[in-house]
Amino acid sequence: MKFEYYPDTDTLYIQLQEGPGVDAREVAPDTVLDFNEAGEVIGIEIEHASKRAALTNFHLSSLPVHTETSTPAAAE
């Protein structure tokens, strides 16, 4: 997931998945969802973002973060 803010247009884009968007729908004033070929939401565009969200405060909670465990090297 990637968050991109464009200050020149005051737009926040939240990329949920990589890949090309083939359709976009405005679901609320100044809020557009981007869809891929399978009809899945891959992005959210929020216009006038600084007026609609606290962009200076970003909090993540309870994300399902997975870490890889390394296997110890075999003894020689």
Summary of the structure (lengths in Angstrom):
residues: 76
radius of gyration: 17.9
end to end distance: 41.7
largest distance: 64.9
contacts: 131
relative contact order: 0.21
helix: 5%
strand: 37%
